Amino acid sequence: MWSTRLSRPAFALAALLALPVAAPRAETTYPDKAVRIIVPYGPGGVADVSTRMVAQKLSERLGQNFFVDNRPGAGLIVAARAALSFAHDGYTLFLSGNGGAISESLFKSLPYHLTTDFQEASGLSEFEMLLVTKAGSPLTSVAKVVETAKANPGKLNFGTIAPGSTQNLSAVLFTMVTGIKASVVTFRTTPELITALVRGDIDVGFDYYAALRPALDNDQLKVFAVSGDHPDPLLPGVPTVKDSGYPEYIVTSWNGLSVPAGVSRDVVGKINTAVNATLQDPDLRKKMAQFGLEPMVGTPEQITARLKADIEKWRVVIEKANIPKE
């Protein structure tokens, strides 16, 4: 007759197997060490500054150091490769955003895919483009710019930085939406663009508030429109391009935090919860507003949807404008 009793060793093993399996330590205590945020741009720009603001607040909130690791170069390639080279455990974050969405269509091939090699964890900030002229310019509205451009095809010069940047493509998109012909001239830096605007070499400039703020404060430049979905509270009385007769023209850039594929949903959820809570901090929101930044709160699914929508949006612009791929 078979005995239904277990031997002591077998009983001990059965009891052990019946116990709940503990979750990995990284998930239950995340974060329990410093967290690296790889930024694909150099220090001092709007992406770097906004990331450092949030990183400081996350460090205070979670009791671990969140630090920025700048890895500029070759679009996002240098930074993306670096992010993927570290352990996929949530302790290396990658700054995603509109720049990455553009790169997906601007390069012939990339050694990574944003939508498969990374997963979005949270948003950080959203910011729009300003359309500016030198102070005293007769181009005081979108209507004036369009009217002048149509009366003088190809004579107006639009200035931006960096070929293939959001600034650059926003100027290209403006010509496409309005049906005008204008030359889009690129500069290495915003100060060079501002100098060209003030000299009158460039008729209209496209750039972010944070970059143009010194020239605006000194009354060298005048904003006649913004590219976002709604008026900017920092610029009362300035209309959107959308409300100036071109509802299909909406350009808002953004930055978020992603992690390499393979990081657990638990850790991604913890990052999302921590960042969304941090973005409610009144002091942080005040500092962000000074740079023209709006907190971007959302779920990982919402940020992923935004990334995919922007990849498609800029793919169409790049292809219609016949911009050569790098």
DASUL-V171161 format. One record per residue. N is the residue number from 1. RES is the residue in one small letter. PHI is phi as a letter, one per 40 degrees, with the letter a starting at -180 (NA if undefined). PSI is psi as a letter, one per 30 degrees, with the letter a starting at -180 (999 if undefined). D_LAST is the distance of its C-alpha to the last C-alpha in Angstrom with 2 decimals. Layout:
# DASUL-V171161
n res phi psi d_last
N RES PHI PSI D_LAST
N RES PHI PSI D_LAST
This chain:
# DASUL-V171161
n res phi psi d_last
1 m NA k 77.81
2 w c k 74.25
3 s c k 74.17
4 t c f 71.92
5 r c k 71.85
6 l c k 68.87
7 s c l 69.45
8 r d e 68.63
9 p c e 65.48
10 a c e 64.31
11 f c e 65.17
12 a c e 63.24
13 l c e 60.17
14 a c e 60.51
15 a c e 60.88
16 l c e 57.79
17 l c f 55.71
18 a c f 57.03
19 l c k 55.66
20 p c k 52.46
21 v c k 49.40
22 a c k 48.15
23 a c l 44.54
24 p d k 42.33
25 r d e 43.02
26 a c e 39.46
27 e c e 39.84
28 t c f 43.35
29 t b g 42.98
30 y d k 39.34
31 p c k 38.50
32 d b g 40.86
33 k a l 38.63
34 a c k 35.86
35 v b k 32.61
36 r c k 29.26
37 i b j 26.65
38 i c k 23.19
39 v b k 21.33
40 p c g 17.60
41 y b l 18.45
42 g c l 20.85
43 p c k 24.54
44 g h f 25.93
45 g c l 23.45
46 v c e 24.58
47 a c e 23.03
48 d c e 24.67
49 v c e 27.95
50 s c e 28.37
51 t c e 27.68
52 r c e 30.26
53 m d e 32.74
54 v c e 32.60
55 a d e 32.61
56 q c e 35.80
57 k c e 37.51
58 l c e 36.57
59 s c e 38.07
60 e c e 41.22
61 r c e 41.49
62 l b f 40.93
63 g g g 42.42
64 q b l 39.48
65 n c k 36.93
66 f b j 33.51
67 f b k 31.35
68 v c k 27.84
69 d b j 25.61
70 n c k 22.71
71 r b i 19.64
72 p c l 16.88
73 g h k 13.73
74 a f h 10.12
75 g g b 10.11
76 l b g 12.85
77 i c e 12.44
78 v d e 15.26
79 a c e 17.52
80 a c e 17.13
81 r c e 17.92
82 a c e 20.82
83 a c e 22.15
84 l c f 22.23
85 s c f 23.98
86 f c l 27.03
87 a d k 29.80
88 h c i 29.15
89 d b g 32.27
90 g g f 31.32
91 y c g 31.65
92 t b j 27.93
93 l b l 26.26
94 f b k 22.62
95 l c j 21.79
96 s c a 20.04
97 g i a 19.51
98 n c e 17.62
99 g d e 14.65
100 g c e 14.28
101 a c e 14.82
102 i c e 11.95
103 s d e 9.51
104 e d f 10.90
105 s b f 9.44
106 l c f 6.30
107 f b k 4.75
108 k c e 5.94
109 s a l 8.48
110 l b k 10.18
111 p c g 13.44
112 y a l 15.27
113 h b k 16.10
114 l d e 17.46
115 t c f 20.15
116 t b e 21.50
117 d c f 20.99
118 f b l 22.16
119 q b k 24.92
120 e c k 25.49
121 a b e 28.68
122 s a l 29.17
123 g c l 28.01
124 l b d 28.41
125 s a l 27.92
126 e b k 26.82
127 f a k 26.33
128 e b l 25.84
129 m c k 24.56
130 l b k 27.11
131 l b j 27.23
132 v b l 29.06
133 t b l 30.66
134 k c l 32.82
135 a d k 36.38
136 g g f 38.56
137 s c k 35.90
138 p c f 37.29
139 l c i 34.19
140 t b g 35.94
141 s a l 34.62
142 v c e 32.00
143 a d e 34.53
144 k c e 34.93
145 v c e 31.22
146 v c e 30.94
147 e c e 34.20
148 t c e 33.26
149 a c e 29.85
150 k c f 31.54
151 a c f 34.25
152 n b i 31.84
153 p d k 28.75
154 g g g 25.74
155 k c f 27.88
156 l c k 26.91
157 n b k 24.15
158 f b k 22.40
159 g b k 21.10
160 t a l 18.75
161 i b l 16.96
162 a f j 13.34
163 p d k 10.71
164 g g f 9.78
165 s c l 12.99
166 t c e 15.92
167 q d e 17.75
168 n c e 15.29
169 l c f 15.01
170 s c e 18.77
171 a c e 19.46
172 v c e 17.50
173 l c e 19.43
174 f c e 22.61
175 t c e 22.42
176 m c e 21.88
177 v c e 24.75
178 t c f 27.12
179 g g g 26.45
180 i b l 26.24
181 k b k 24.35
182 a a l 23.22
183 s c k 20.78
184 v b j 18.34
185 v b k 18.18
186 t b k 16.27
187 f b l 18.06
188 r c e 17.51
189 t b l 20.38
190 t c e 22.72
191 p d e 25.70
192 e c e 24.08
193 l c e 23.48
194 i c e 27.10
195 t d e 28.45
196 a c e 26.86
197 l c e 28.33
198 v c e 31.74
199 r c f 31.83
200 g g g 31.12
201 d c f 27.97
202 i b k 26.17
203 d c e 28.09
204 v b k 26.49
205 g b k 24.46
206 f b j 22.67
207 d a l 22.80
208 y c l 24.71
209 y d e 28.43
210 a d e 28.27
211 a c e 26.15
212 l c f 28.30
213 r d e 31.62
214 p d e 33.04
215 a c e 32.64
216 l c e 34.10
217 d c f 36.99
218 n c g 37.72
219 d f g 37.80
220 q c e 35.19
221 l b l 33.10
222 k b k 34.16
223 v c k 32.53
224 f b f 33.17
225 a a l 31.29
226 v b l 29.43
227 s c f 26.74
228 g c a 28.32
229 d c f 30.67
230 h a l 33.74
231 p d l 35.01
232 d c k 34.39
233 p c f 37.70
234 l c f 36.67
235 l b i 36.54
236 p d k 39.71
237 g g f 39.99
238 v c k 36.29
239 p c l 35.30
240 t c l 32.16
241 v c e 30.10
242 k d e 31.13
243 d c f 34.77
244 s c g 34.35
245 g h g 34.05
246 y b i 30.57
247 p c f 31.01
248 e c f 27.63
249 y c j 25.87
250 i b j 25.72
251 v b j 23.05
252 t b k 23.89
253 s c l 21.66
254 w a l 22.96
255 n b k 22.99
256 g a a 24.72
257 l b k 25.57
258 s b l 24.54
259 v b l 25.77
260 p c k 24.63
261 a d k 25.92
262 g h f 29.48
263 v c k 30.94
264 s c l 34.17
265 r c e 34.76
266 d c e 37.58
267 v c e 35.42
268 v d e 32.78
269 g c e 35.74
270 k c e 37.13
271 i c e 33.90
272 n c e 33.74
273 t c e 37.43
274 a c e 37.27
275 v c e 34.30
276 n c e 35.77
277 a c e 39.11
278 t c e 37.65
279 l c f 35.95
280 q c f 39.49
281 d c k 40.65
282 p d e 42.04
283 d c e 41.23
284 l c e 37.58
285 r c e 37.28
286 k c e 38.90
287 k c e 36.51
288 m c e 33.45
289 a c e 34.88
290 q c f 35.10
291 f b g 31.32
292 g g g 30.92
293 l b k 30.09
294 e b k 31.65
295 p d k 32.32
296 m b j 30.48
297 v c k 33.01
298 g a l 32.41
299 t c l 32.70
300 p d e 29.99
301 e c e 30.04
302 q c e 29.58
303 i c e 26.61
304 t c e 24.99
305 a c e 25.71
306 r c e 24.14
307 l d e 20.88
308 k c e 20.80
309 a c e 21.78
310 d c e 19.02
311 i d e 16.33
312 e c e 17.88
313 k d e 18.47
314 w c f 14.98
315 r c e 13.69
316 v c e 16.29
317 v c e 15.48
318 i c e 11.77
319 e c e 13.02
320 k c e 16.11
321 a c f 14.59
322 n f h 12.31
323 i c k 9.33
324 p c k 6.50
325 k c k 3.78
326 e c 999 0.00
